[in-house]
Amino acid sequence: MKKLLMTLFGCALLASCGTVQVPFYSWYDSEDAAYQYTKKLTEEDKAKAMEQYKKVIEKQKGSRATVPPGANAEYGYMLIKSGKKEEGLALLKAEMELYPESKTFISRIVNQLEK
């Protein structure tokens, strides 16, 4: 009986080691792309960063299945700077809805842009 219990305990222990943890969010390569853009400020790097943010927002595979904090705001701000004000404002508002704690900061930006 003791051997059976030890065997079951050992199997349970080994089975628990094999679990794969899924991250909360899928960031893809957005951090690196944003860093490269802020480092060099080239149009090519800007396009890459915007493409990565778009991918993060549209193809979220993390365990929360929602856009990570700040991604909507970052991409929205980049769209505004690129002349796509309405799209950018929509993303800033989406950030405030998903993460109400960001409202204090982002609402000021939205109010200034809507004037």
N, CA and C of each residue as an Amber inpcrd file, in Angstrom:
protein
   345
   0.8210000  -1.1870000   0.0000000   0.0000000   0.0000000   0.0000000
   0.8750000   1.2640000   0.0000000   1.9590000   1.1980000   0.7790000
   2.8510000   2.3400000   0.8660000   3.5210000   2.6100000  -0.4830000
   3.9000000   1.5410000  -1.2050000   4.5150000   1.6900000  -2.5230000
   3.5390000   2.3230000  -3.5130000   2.2790000   1.9020000  -3.4310000
   1.2540000   2.4460000  -4.3220000   1.0630000   3.9450000  -4.0860000
   1.0010000   4.3450000  -2.8290000   0.8460000   5.7620000  -2.5060000
   2.0510000   6.5740000  -2.9650000   3.2320000   6.0430000  -2.7790000
   4.4510000   6.7360000  -3.2110000   4.4930000   6.8480000  -4.7380000
   4.0570000   5.8040000  -5.4160000   4.0250000   5.8200000  -6.8790000
   3.0320000   6.8630000  -7.3730000   1.8520000   6.8960000  -6.7810000
   0.8440000   7.8860000  -7.1650000   1.3290000   9.3070000  -6.8830000
   1.9530000   9.4910000  -5.7380000   2.5000000  10.8020000  -5.3890000
   3.5760000  11.2180000  -6.3890000   4.4410000  10.2850000  -6.7650000
   5.5040000  10.5660000  -7.7330000   4.9410000  10.9300000  -9.0960000
   3.9040000  10.2040000  -9.5230000   3.2720000  10.5030000 -10.8050000
   2.6160000  11.8830000 -10.7920000   1.9500000  12.1890000  -9.6950000
   1.3090000  13.4990000  -9.5810000   2.3440000  14.6150000  -9.5860000
   3.4490000  14.3820000  -8.9310000   4.5180000  15.3690000  -8.8830000
   5.1040000  15.6030000 -10.2750000   5.3540000  14.5370000 -10.9970000
   5.9020000  14.6620000 -12.3480000   4.8990000  15.3060000 -13.3040000
   3.6400000  14.9870000 -13.1440000   2.6180000  15.5690000 -14.0120000
   2.5020000  17.0740000 -13.8010000   2.6880000  17.5190000 -12.5850000
   2.5810000  18.9520000 -12.3110000   3.7610000  19.7240000 -12.8850000
   4.8710000  19.0750000 -13.0960000   6.0470000  19.7460000 -13.6480000
   5.8990000  20.0150000 -15.1360000   5.0340000  19.2930000 -15.7910000
   4.9050000  19.4060000 -17.2280000   3.9300000  20.4600000 -17.7020000
   3.3420000  21.2150000 -16.8090000   2.3690000  22.2140000 -17.2440000
   3.0720000  23.3960000 -17.8910000   2.4620000  23.9060000 -18.9320000
   2.9930000  25.0550000 -19.6510000   2.1540000  26.2690000 -19.2700000
   2.8070000  27.2740000 -18.7860000   2.0830000  28.4850000 -18.4110000
   1.9450000  29.4010000 -19.6220000   0.7260000  29.8210000 -19.8710000
   0.4470000  30.7480000 -20.9630000   0.5280000  32.1560000 -20.3890000
   1.2750000  33.0460000 -21.0260000   1.3660000  34.4090000 -20.5050000
   0.0170000  35.1260000 -20.5860000  -0.1610000  36.1500000 -19.7610000
  -1.4020000  36.9250000 -19.7660000  -1.6630000  37.5600000 -21.1260000
  -0.6150000  38.0870000 -21.7510000  -0.7590000  38.8270000 -22.9990000
   0.2500000  38.3390000 -24.0240000  -0.0960000  38.5120000 -25.2940000
   0.8400000  38.2620000 -26.3860000   1.3860000  39.6170000 -26.8320000
   2.6690000  39.8170000 -26.5940000   3.2840000  41.0970000 -26.9530000
   3.9320000  41.0480000 -28.3280000   4.0780000  39.8260000 -28.8590000
   4.7950000  39.6090000 -30.1130000   6.1470000  40.2950000 -30.0120000
   6.4800000  41.1940000 -30.9200000   7.7910000  41.8430000 -30.8730000
   7.6290000  43.3550000 -30.7120000   6.5320000  43.7650000 -30.0790000
   6.2270000  45.1990000 -30.0200000   7.2190000  45.9910000 -29.1740000
   7.7190000  45.3980000 -28.0920000   8.6530000  46.1410000 -27.2470000
   9.9300000  46.4970000 -28.0080000  10.4670000  45.5150000 -28.7290000
  11.6870000  45.7500000 -29.4860000  11.4440000  46.7500000 -30.6200000
  10.3100000  46.6000000 -31.3020000   9.9950000  47.5140000 -32.4030000
   9.8380000  48.9450000 -31.8950000   9.1740000  49.1180000 -30.7560000
   8.9930000  50.4600000 -30.1850000  10.3400000  51.0320000 -29.7450000
  11.1850000  50.1940000 -29.1740000  12.5040000  50.6470000 -28.7450000
  13.3260000  51.1060000 -29.9490000  13.3220000  50.3110000 -31.0150000
  14.0850000  50.6690000 -32.2130000  13.5900000  51.9860000 -32.8070000
  12.2650000  52.1670000 -32.7800000  11.7110000  53.4190000 -33.3150000
  12.1430000  54.6170000 -32.4770000  12.0350000  54.5140000 -31.1610000
  12.4160000  55.6480000 -30.3180000  13.9230000  55.9090000 -30.3470000
  14.6870000  54.8760000 -30.6440000  16.1430000  55.0190000 -30.7080000
  16.5730000  55.7230000 -32.0030000  15.9520000  55.3470000 -33.1310000
  16.3970000  55.8600000 -34.4350000  15.4600000  56.9010000 -35.0470000
  14.1770000  56.8450000 -34.7160000  13.1580000  57.7590000 -35.2430000
  13.0840000  57.7750000 -36.7770000  13.2490000  56.6080000 -37.3960000
  13.1210000  56.5270000 -38.8480000  11.6900000  56.1090000 -39.2040000
  11.2790000  56.4450000 -40.4170000   9.9350000  56.0710000 -40.8720000
   9.7890000  54.5500000 -40.9760000  10.8540000  53.8800000 -41.3300000
  10.8230000  52.4150000 -41.4360000  10.5810000  51.7810000 -40.0640000
  11.2780000  52.2680000 -39.0630000  11.0950000  51.7490000 -37.7060000
   9.7180000  52.1110000 -37.1540000   9.2380000  53.2840000 -37.5200000
   7.8890000  53.6880000 -37.1020000   6.8460000  52.7410000 -37.6910000
   6.9980000  52.4100000 -38.9690000   6.0570000  51.4970000 -39.6260000
   6.0950000  50.1180000 -38.9750000   7.2950000  49.6430000 -38.6250000
   7.4230000  48.3410000 -37.9610000   6.7530000  48.3520000 -36.5890000
   6.9750000  49.4210000 -35.8420000   6.3720000  49.5260000 -34.5110000
   4.8540000  49.5650000 -34.6090000   4.3310000  50.3300000 -35.5550000
   2.8830000  50.4190000 -35.7220000   2.2910000  49.0760000 -36.1430000
   3.0170000  48.3700000 -36.9960000   2.5650000  47.0350000 -37.4340000
   2.5100000  46.0640000 -36.2500000   3.5060000  46.1180000 -35.3850000
   3.5380000  45.2330000 -34.2210000   2.4240000  45.5700000 -33.2350000
   2.1860000  46.8590000 -33.0040000   1.0900000  47.2440000 -32.1050000
  -0.2560000  46.7950000 -32.6630000  -0.4120000  46.9220000 -33.9620000
  -1.6600000  46.4760000 -34.5910000  -1.8490000  44.9760000 -34.3900000
  -0.7690000  44.2350000 -34.5330000  -0.8150000  42.7830000 -34.3340000
  -1.1660000  42.4440000 -32.8880000  -0.5830000  43.1630000 -31.9330000
  -0.8610000  42.9320000 -30.5090000  -2.3440000  43.1560000 -30.2230000
  -2.9150000  44.1830000 -30.8290000  -4.3110000  44.5310000 -30.5760000
  -5.2630000  43.5570000 -31.2700000  -4.9560000  43.1770000 -32.4960000
  -5.8850000  42.3520000 -33.2750000  -5.7430000  40.8520000 -33.0380000
  -4.5690000  40.3890000 -32.6920000  -4.3280000  38.9420000 -32.5870000
  -3.8410000  38.5650000 -31.1980000  -4.6480000  38.8270000 -30.2070000
  -4.2570000  38.5610000 -28.8260000  -4.4640000  37.0840000 -28.4780000
  -3.3720000  36.4010000 -28.1220000  -3.4230000  34.9780000 -27.7970000
  -3.0800000  34.6880000 -26.3450000  -2.9760000  35.7060000 -25.5270000
  -2.6490000  35.5120000 -24.1230000  -3.8130000  34.8960000 -23.3700000
  -3.5650000  34.4640000 -22.1520000  -4.6040000  33.7990000 -21.3680000
  -5.7440000  34.7510000 -21.0030000  -5.4930000  36.0440000 -20.9460000
  -6.5650000  37.0040000 -20.6620000  -7.3800000  37.3090000 -21.9070000
  -6.8290000  37.0340000 -23.0760000  -7.4970000  37.2600000 -24.3580000
  -7.9860000  38.7040000 -24.5070000  -7.2050000  39.6360000 -24.0180000
  -7.5210000  41.0580000 -24.1570000  -6.2360000  41.8240000 -24.4380000
  -6.3960000  43.0230000 -24.8930000  -5.2510000  43.8630000 -25.2450000
  -4.4770000  44.2290000 -23.9720000  -3.1550000  44.1380000 -24.0010000
  -2.3540000  44.4760000 -22.8130000  -2.4790000  45.9530000 -22.4460000
  -2.2300000  46.2790000 -21.1910000  -2.2930000  47.6720000 -20.7720000
  -1.3060000  48.5380000 -21.5360000  -1.7980000  49.6510000 -22.0240000
  -0.9460000  50.6050000 -22.7270000  -0.8430000  50.4020000 -24.2230000
  -1.1840000  49.2300000 -24.7350000  -1.0200000  48.9630000 -26.1660000
  -1.9540000  49.8420000 -27.0020000  -3.2180000  49.9360000 -26.6150000
  -4.1450000  50.8090000 -27.3420000  -3.6750000  52.2530000 -27.3010000
  -3.2060000  52.6920000 -26.1430000  -2.7600000  54.0760000 -25.9900000
  -1.5290000  54.3620000 -26.8500000  -0.5660000  53.4630000 -26.8120000
   0.6560000  53.6540000 -27.6080000   0.3490000  53.7010000 -29.1020000
  -0.4260000  52.7260000 -29.5610000  -0.7560000  52.6720000 -30.9880000
  -1.6260000  53.8630000 -31.3690000  -2.5830000  54.2080000 -30.5150000
  -3.4360000  55.3560000 -30.7940000  -2.6420000  56.6460000 -30.9040000
  -1.6930000  56.8350000 -30.0140000  -0.8650000  58.0360000 -30.0530000
  -0.0220000  58.0730000 -31.3320000   0.4940000  56.9230000 -31.7270000
   1.2760000  56.8760000 -32.9640000   0.3940000  57.1940000 -34.1760000
  -0.8470000  56.7160000 -34.1660000  -1.7630000  57.0320000 -35.2620000
  -2.0620000  58.5300000 -35.3190000  -2.2700000  59.1310000 -34.1570000
  -2.5330000  60.5710000 -34.1050000  -1.3460000  61.3500000 -34.6660000
  -0.1400000  60.9640000 -34.2630000   1.0710000  61.6240000 -34.7580000
   1.2550000  61.4200000 -36.2650000   0.6360000  60.3590000 -36.8050000
   0.7310000  60.0780000 -38.2420000  -0.4000000  60.7260000 -39.0320000
  -1.2650000  61.4890000 -38.3550000  -2.3380000  62.1820000 -39.0400000
  -3.6710000  61.4530000 -39.0520000  -3.7620000  60.3220000 -38.3730000
  -5.0020000  59.5490000 -38.3160000  -5.6690000  59.7910000 -36.9650000
  -6.1540000  61.0270000 -36.8030000  -6.6520000  61.4820000 -35.5170000
  -7.8540000  60.6850000 -35.0170000  -8.8360000  60.4250000 -35.8650000
 -10.0570000  59.7300000 -35.4350000  -9.7680000  58.3020000 -34.9840000
  -8.9290000  57.5890000 -35.7500000  -8.5570000  56.2220000 -35.3660000
  -7.7970000  56.2210000 -34.0350000  -6.9000000  57.1800000 -33.8930000
  -6.1160000  57.2810000 -32.6690000  -6.9710000  57.5970000 -31.4530000
  -7.9140000  58.5190000 -31.6150000  -8.8200000  58.8560000 -30.5120000
  -9.6620000  57.6550000 -30.1030000 -10.1000000  56.8810000 -31.0820000
 -10.8980000  55.6870000 -30.7720000 -10.0860000  54.7010000 -29.9330000
  -8.8080000  54.5540000 -30.2370000  -7.9570000  53.6450000 -29.4690000
  -7.6660000  54.1820000 -28.0690000  -7.5020000  55.4890000 -27.9570000
  -7.2920000  56.0760000 -26.6280000  -8.5340000  55.8590000 -25.7560000
  -9.7010000  56.0060000 -26.3500000 -10.9420000  55.7780000 -25.6070000
 -11.0970000  54.3010000 -25.2420000 -10.6650000  53.4180000 -26.1480000
 -10.7070000  51.9810000 -25.8590000  -9.7870000  51.6410000 -24.6910000
  -8.6460000  52.3080000 -24.6120000  -7.7190000  52.0960000 -23.4950000
  -8.3760000  52.4780000 -22.1710000  -9.0970000  53.5970000 -22.1710000
  -9.7650000  54.0390000 -20.9410000 -10.8740000  53.0690000 -20.5300000
 -11.5470000  52.4630000 -21.5090000 -12.6010000  51.4980000 -21.1850000
 -12.0240000  50.2080000 -20.6130000 -10.9630000  49.7070000 -21.2340000
 -10.3470000  48.4640000 -20.7640000  -9.6480000  48.6400000 -19.4220000
  -9.0020000  49.7670000 -19.2480000  -8.2150000  50.0130000 -18.0470000
  -8.6280000  51.3610000 -17.4430000  -9.6810000  51.3710000 -16.6240000
 -10.2060000  52.6200000 -16.0540000  -9.1650000  53.4380000 -15.2800000
  -8.1470000  52.7860000 -14.7690000  -7.1150000  53.5220000 -14.0250000
  -6.3280000  54.4750000 -14.9280000  -6.3890000  54.2590000 -16.2410000
  -5.6820000  55.1320000 -17.1730000  -6.4850000  56.3820000 -17.5220000
  -7.7310000  56.4250000 -17.0990000  -8.6180000  57.5210000 -17.4840000
  -8.0960000  58.8790000 -17.0370000  -7.5350000  58.9710000 -15.8540000
  -7.0310000  60.2430000 -15.3310000  -6.0200000  60.8690000 -16.2880000
  -5.1340000  60.0720000 -16.8100000  -4.0860000  60.5770000 -17.6980000
  -4.5920000  60.7370000 -19.1340000  -5.2120000  59.7120000 -19.6590000
  -5.5880000  59.7120000 -21.0790000  -6.7410000  60.6660000 -21.3680000
  -7.6440000  60.8650000 -20.4280000  -8.7740000  61.7700000 -20.6810000
  -8.2930000  63.1950000 -20.9580000  -7.2020000  63.5940000 -20.3430000
  -6.6380000  64.9260000 -20.6150000  -6.1730000  65.0310000 -22.0660000
  -5.5230000  64.0020000 -22.5350000  -5.0420000  63.9910000 -23.9170000
  -6.2280000  64.0180000 -24.8770000  -7.2300000  63.1910000 -24.6130000
  -8.4180000  63.1310000 -25.4720000  -9.1180000  64.4830000 -25.4990000
  -9.2840000  65.1020000 -24.3320000  -9.9480000  66.4090000 -24.2660000
  -9.1960000  67.4650000 -25.0740000  -7.8750000  67.4480000 -25.0170000
  -7.0900000  68.4200000 -25.7940000  -7.2160000  68.1700000 -27.2890000
  -7.2670000  66.9080000 -27.6870000  -7.3490000  66.5950000 -29.1100000
  -8.7440000  66.8340000 -29.6890000  -9.7510000  66.7660000 -28.8510000
 -11.1150000  66.9610000 -29.3330000 -11.5160000  68.4390000 -29.4300000
 -10.6730000  69.3200000 -28.9230000 -10.9670000  70.7640000 -28.9840000
 -10.8600000  71.2790000 -30.3890000
